[in-house]
Amino acid sequence: MRNSKSLSLKTAVVCASLIAGGAIAANSAQANPFRTNYTADLSGSNLVKGNIWLDSVVLENGETIDQFSVVQSAKIVSNDLYTGGNTGAASADMGDLATVGLSQERVNEAGVVAALGNLNLNSIIDTEDRGSFAIDLFFDKALDNLFVWERGQNSKLKVQALDATGSLIGNALTINSRDARQNGGQGINGWTDAGFSIDTLEIGRAQKVASLGISMADFGIDAPVSGVRFISERGFNGPDWKFVGASAERNNPPASVPEPGTLAGLAVVCGMFAASRRRKASQ
């Protein structure tokens, strides 16, 4: 009987381990500055006006990320009304000669997706200097790092993660792209010069772009998320921004995760095996 109980215990442990292995563990990379690798469609003086495609980012620890998550839907919680001129808050903006993106002053939710749902770094959301907004963004894949680019290197922005129900979770972070100019131009608090400039329809000349990487640990959470809320307030000096996520699937390929039906079948098989052992032990 001792041997039977020992085997049953081992069986239970193995089955529990196999079933638990179906869950995706959080793999939250540490937040750090990153280098932007890109390809520009145009060259010379027009480079800053055309499409600038994100190829990959290289984290400070040497990891190269080229599997991204982009915005697939948006919910405008609030956005100062555009009535002409420099009124309103968030609007869609794009390079003077860009072919992917959108220019829309009174931006709607579809317009937010058109601006951010691509890897063109010259397709952004522009904010008026004294404008206020709160916009929820939902990505096509769960993300474990968030990459932020801000045109002008002169504005603040607040960001917070969302859970699957769209509720705010974790820490609300207020970030300041002016930090990219500090420390002799080397940047502080994770901000760095992104290494390129853009010239969009909303401005008269090219402006430098700053970049910042945010990990789930910065939000105070330990699992990937599929949504974030971005907030600009009066006094933030109108942030002009682009967001792309690092796909968490690069660390946890979906194909390696058993489907719910597979897990249920495994549980049945384990149960049948345990019952068989009990019958044999009783004979």
Backbone torsions as a table, in degrees:
resi	resn	phi	psi	omega
1	MET	NA	-34.7	179.0
2	ARG	-61.6	-41.8	-179.7
3	ASN	-64.6	-39.9	179.8
4	SER	-64.1	-44.7	179.9
5	LYS	-64.7	-39.6	-179.7
6	SER	-63.3	-43.4	179.6
7	LEU	-65.9	-40.5	178.8
8	SER	-62.0	-40.7	179.6
9	LEU	-64.1	-43.0	179.3
10	LYS	-63.3	-41.0	178.8
11	THR	-60.3	-44.2	-179.6
12	ALA	-62.2	-41.6	-179.5
13	VAL	-64.3	-44.8	180.0
14	VAL	-62.3	-45.6	-179.9
15	CYS	-62.2	-44.2	179.9
16	ALA	-62.0	-38.9	-179.4
17	SER	-66.3	-41.6	-179.7
18	LEU	-64.7	-42.6	-179.7
19	ILE	-66.8	-44.6	179.9
20	ALA	-63.4	-29.4	-179.8
21	GLY	-65.2	-14.8	178.2
22	GLY	-74.6	-17.1	-179.6
23	ALA	-79.1	145.6	178.9
24	ILE	-86.4	121.4	177.5
25	ALA	-83.6	144.6	178.6
26	ALA	-69.3	137.2	177.0
27	ASN	-126.9	86.3	-172.3
28	SER	-97.2	104.8	179.0
29	ALA	-68.0	151.6	-179.8
30	GLN	-71.5	142.4	178.5
31	ALA	-69.6	136.6	175.3
32	ASN	-162.5	167.6	175.6
33	PRO	-63.1	161.7	178.6
34	PHE	-143.0	159.0	175.1
35	ARG	-101.1	136.3	-179.8
36	THR	-95.0	123.0	172.3
37	ASN	-103.7	126.9	-174.1
38	TYR	-142.7	165.2	174.1
39	THR	-126.7	126.6	179.9
40	ALA	-99.0	136.6	178.2
41	ASP	-70.9	-32.8	-177.3
42	LEU	-111.2	171.9	-178.5
43	SER	-136.6	177.6	179.7
44	GLY	62.2	-142.4	-178.0
45	SER	-69.0	-16.4	-179.6
46	ASN	-89.3	-6.6	-178.5
47	LEU	-55.1	-42.8	-175.7
48	VAL	-72.6	-10.7	-175.8
49	LYS	-102.7	-16.1	-175.6
50	GLY	-98.6	-169.3	177.1
51	ASN	-67.2	134.5	176.0
52	ILE	-125.0	105.0	-169.5
53	TRP	-91.2	130.3	175.7
54	LEU	-73.3	120.4	177.0
55	ASP	-94.9	-49.5	-178.9
56	SER	-165.3	167.0	170.9
57	VAL	-126.1	148.3	178.8
58	VAL	-118.1	116.8	-179.5
59	LEU	-74.4	164.9	-178.9
60	GLU	-61.7	-27.7	179.8
61	ASN	-83.2	3.0	176.4
62	GLY	97.4	-9.9	-179.4
63	GLU	-69.1	131.4	175.1
64	THR	-100.6	128.9	-179.2
65	ILE	-117.8	123.0	177.4
66	ASP	-131.5	10.8	173.7
67	GLN	-109.2	113.7	-169.6
68	PHE	-117.2	163.8	174.6
69	SER	-122.3	129.5	-177.2
70	VAL	-118.5	162.8	-177.8
71	VAL	-66.1	130.1	177.0
72	GLN	-116.6	-16.2	174.9
73	SER	-154.6	160.1	-177.3
74	ALA	-145.1	151.4	174.1
75	LYS	-130.6	116.6	178.6
76	ILE	-82.8	106.1	178.7
77	VAL	-72.7	-42.8	175.9
78	SER	-159.4	151.5	178.0
79	ASN	-163.9	118.6	-179.7
80	ASP	-50.0	137.1	-174.8
81	LEU	-70.0	131.8	174.8
82	TYR	-85.6	123.9	178.8
83	THR	-125.5	13.9	179.6
84	GLY	119.6	157.5	177.8
85	GLY	63.2	-133.8	-178.8
86	ASN	-98.6	29.4	178.7
87	THR	-85.4	174.3	179.1
88	GLY	83.0	-168.0	-179.1
89	ALA	-133.1	-95.7	-176.1
90	ALA	-78.4	139.1	174.1
91	SER	-145.4	160.6	177.6
92	ALA	-87.1	137.4	-176.5
93	ASP	-139.9	154.9	-179.1
94	MET	-151.9	163.5	179.9
95	GLY	-57.8	150.7	-178.0
96	ASP	-53.6	-36.4	-177.6
97	LEU	-116.6	14.0	-179.7
98	ALA	-70.3	149.1	179.6
99	THR	-112.3	-8.7	177.9
100	VAL	-120.9	126.1	-176.3
101	GLY	133.8	-158.7	-175.7
102	LEU	-158.1	145.6	169.8
103	SER	-115.9	112.6	-175.9
104	GLN	-149.8	111.7	-177.6
105	GLU	-67.6	-56.9	178.3
106	ARG	-87.8	76.0	-170.0
107	VAL	-68.6	139.7	173.6
108	ASN	-108.1	-178.5	-175.3
109	GLU	-64.7	-37.2	176.7
110	ALA	-64.7	-35.0	178.4
111	GLY	-67.2	-36.8	176.6
112	VAL	-61.6	-43.4	179.4
113	VAL	-65.5	-40.5	179.2
114	ALA	-62.1	-34.4	-179.2
115	ALA	-77.8	-38.7	-171.6
116	LEU	-106.9	-12.7	-175.2
117	GLY	-85.5	39.5	-180.0
118	ASN	-153.1	174.2	-179.0
119	LEU	-103.6	19.0	175.5
120	ASN	-83.4	111.9	-177.8
121	LEU	-73.7	-3.6	175.1
122	ASN	-106.0	26.8	174.1
123	SER	-129.4	106.0	-165.4
124	ILE	-135.3	176.7	166.7
125	ILE	-104.0	123.2	178.7
126	ASP	-98.9	143.4	179.4
127	THR	-125.5	133.5	174.9
128	GLU	-65.6	151.0	-170.1
129	ASP	-54.1	-37.2	-177.3
130	ARG	-112.2	17.7	-176.8
131	GLY	-80.6	154.9	177.1
132	SER	-128.2	138.7	176.2
133	PHE	-153.9	164.0	168.5
134	ALA	-142.3	121.0	-176.4
135	ILE	-131.3	128.6	174.5
136	ASP	-91.9	129.7	179.0
137	LEU	-116.2	135.9	178.8
138	PHE	-122.0	130.9	-170.8
139	PHE	-98.5	159.8	-176.3
140	ASP	-75.6	-18.4	175.2
141	LYS	-140.9	151.9	176.8
142	ALA	-59.3	143.5	-177.9
143	LEU	-122.0	146.4	177.4
144	ASP	-115.8	-3.8	170.9
145	ASN	-144.6	146.1	177.9
146	LEU	-117.5	128.7	178.6
147	PHE	-106.7	129.1	-175.7
148	VAL	-119.4	131.3	170.8
149	TRP	-120.0	136.2	-178.9
150	GLU	-130.0	121.0	179.3
151	ARG	-77.0	128.3	176.4
152	GLY	108.2	-25.3	-179.7
153	GLN	52.3	45.2	-173.7
154	ASN	-148.9	23.1	-172.2
155	SER	-142.0	160.7	174.3
156	LYS	-103.1	163.3	176.2
157	LEU	-157.2	146.1	176.1
158	LYS	-111.3	139.0	-178.0
159	VAL	-141.2	142.8	179.3
160	GLN	-148.4	146.0	-178.2
161	ALA	-76.4	156.4	176.9
162	LEU	-121.5	144.3	175.2
163	ASP	-87.1	-174.5	-174.9
164	ALA	-63.7	-21.5	179.7
165	THR	-92.4	-1.6	-178.3
166	GLY	87.2	11.3	178.8
167	SER	-88.5	145.8	179.2
168	LEU	-69.1	137.5	177.7
169	ILE	-137.4	157.8	174.3
170	GLY	71.6	-161.2	-176.0
171	ASN	-83.7	142.4	169.9
172	ALA	-90.5	119.6	-176.4
173	LEU	-102.8	131.1	171.9
174	THR	-104.4	116.7	-175.5
175	ILE	-113.7	152.1	-173.2
176	ASN	-133.6	110.7	-176.4
177	SER	-69.9	-12.2	174.4
178	ARG	-61.4	-22.4	-179.5
179	ASP	-62.3	-21.7	179.1
180	ALA	-65.7	-21.5	-177.8
181	ARG	-89.2	-10.4	-174.5
182	GLN	-79.8	173.4	176.4
183	ASN	57.8	46.5	178.5
184	GLY	64.7	29.1	-179.5
185	GLY	86.2	0.7	179.2
186	GLN	-83.6	-19.4	178.0
187	GLY	89.2	157.1	176.6
188	ILE	-137.5	167.5	176.5
189	ASN	54.1	32.7	176.9
190	GLY	88.6	-14.7	-179.9
191	TRP	-79.2	139.7	174.3
192	THR	-141.4	164.0	170.6
193	ASP	-70.1	129.8	-175.1
194	ALA	-75.7	-12.6	177.5
195	GLY	89.6	9.8	175.6
196	PHE	-151.9	164.8	177.3
197	SER	-123.3	161.2	175.0
198	ILE	-134.9	150.8	177.6
199	ASP	-126.2	108.5	-175.2
200	THR	-108.4	173.7	-175.5
201	LEU	-64.9	-23.8	-176.9
202	GLU	-80.6	-13.8	-175.6
203	ILE	-125.6	165.8	-175.2
204	GLY	-95.4	-13.9	179.6
205	ARG	-154.1	166.2	-177.0
206	ALA	-65.8	145.0	176.2
207	GLN	-127.9	146.4	178.4
208	LYS	-67.5	153.2	180.0
209	VAL	-113.0	136.7	174.9
210	ALA	-104.5	156.8	-179.8
211	SER	-136.8	151.9	-179.1
212	LEU	-150.3	137.4	173.7
213	GLY	-104.8	136.2	179.7
214	ILE	-123.5	126.9	178.0
215	SER	-97.5	167.6	175.9
216	MET	-63.8	-31.2	178.0
217	ALA	-62.7	-33.3	176.8
218	ASP	-63.8	-33.1	177.1
219	PHE	-78.5	-9.7	-178.0
220	GLY	79.8	24.2	177.8
221	ILE	-125.3	162.7	-173.0
222	ASP	-123.2	24.4	178.9
223	ALA	-144.2	153.0	177.4
224	PRO	-60.4	156.5	177.8
225	VAL	-128.1	165.8	178.7
226	SER	-115.6	0.8	-178.7
227	GLY	-151.4	155.6	176.6
228	VAL	-145.5	152.5	174.5
229	ARG	-108.0	134.2	177.7
230	PHE	-115.2	134.7	-173.4
231	ILE	-131.6	133.3	169.3
232	SER	-119.9	140.0	179.7
233	GLU	-121.7	160.8	173.3
234	ARG	-57.5	134.0	-177.0
235	GLY	98.1	-7.4	177.4
236	PHE	-83.8	-6.8	177.0
237	ASN	68.3	30.2	171.4
238	GLY	61.5	74.8	178.3
239	PRO	-66.6	141.1	179.5
240	ASP	-120.6	109.8	-158.8
241	TRP	-136.8	157.7	173.6
242	LYS	-133.5	137.4	179.2
243	PHE	-127.8	135.3	173.5
244	VAL	-138.7	141.1	178.3
245	GLY	-99.1	156.0	169.2
246	ALA	-88.4	121.3	-177.6
247	SER	-63.8	124.2	177.9
248	ALA	-68.4	-15.9	-179.1
249	GLU	-67.8	-18.0	179.2
250	ARG	-66.2	-24.8	178.5
251	ASN	-96.0	-23.9	-177.4
252	ASN	-134.0	78.5	-177.8
253	PRO	-56.1	130.4	-178.6
254	PRO	-55.6	-33.1	-176.3
255	ALA	-64.3	-22.1	-177.9
256	SER	-88.9	-2.2	-177.6
257	VAL	-101.3	119.7	-179.9
258	PRO	-59.9	141.7	175.7
259	GLU	-71.1	158.2	178.6
260	PRO	-53.2	-39.3	179.2
261	GLY	-64.1	-36.1	178.1
262	THR	-65.2	-42.9	179.4
263	LEU	-63.1	-40.6	179.4
264	ALA	-64.3	-42.4	178.6
265	GLY	-62.9	-39.6	178.5
266	LEU	-62.8	-40.1	179.4
267	ALA	-63.8	-39.8	179.1
268	VAL	-64.0	-45.8	-179.8
269	VAL	-60.5	-44.1	179.1
270	CYS	-61.9	-39.2	179.6
271	GLY	-65.3	-41.9	179.0
272	MET	-64.4	-39.5	-179.7
273	PHE	-64.8	-42.7	179.7
274	ALA	-63.9	-41.2	179.3
275	ALA	-63.6	-39.7	178.3
276	SER	-61.0	-42.2	179.8
277	ARG	-64.1	-37.6	-179.7
278	ARG	-66.9	-37.9	180.0
279	ARG	-65.2	-43.8	179.8
280	LYS	-63.8	-37.8	-178.4
281	ALA	-67.9	-29.0	-176.4
282	SER	-83.4	-13.2	-178.4
283	GLN	-78.3	NA	NA
